Amino acid sequence: MSPSFNHSYLAYRIARALDQGEQYNIHVEVTLDIEGVDYVPDIALYGKRPIDFLCDQTKSKEPPLLLVEILSPNQSVNEITNKFKVYFEAGVKSCWLVIPPAKTIVLFHDLRSPRSYSTGKLLDSNVGIEVSIEEIFI
């Protein structure tokens, strides 16, 4: 299913909030190959590296530092947290679950202790990122 109007808007807002200088590469809807299975998170954040525009790749086997999934109307939270389990096992350090109707981002460093943010600053200590919740949901 194609991303909705709100989904695409939030993906842009989050990618913009994550773009904090020259520290990271931000990829929107990049395909990750994890043990032969393709996953397409909404946003993937990697440490800064040069981009080779002459030699593109269609998939990445390298785990990003951070993955962001935006909850769509036809998805369940359980469906996304099942993906997070796979992502963590593959070496991802942090996952964010964005819940648009609640204007909330749930930060996961593991599956046991998620933290919800609806106002203020979200500080992700695993990747050294701080974003304003209000600046995302405007």
Buried (B, 14 or more C-beta within 10 A) or exposed (E): EEBBEEBBBBBEBBBEBBEEEEEBBBBBEBBBBBEEEEBEBBBBBBEEEEEEEEEEEEEBEEBBBBBBBBBBEEEEEEEBBEBBEBBBEBEBBBBBBBBBEEBBBBBBBEEEEBEEBBEEEBEBEBBEBEBBBEEBBE
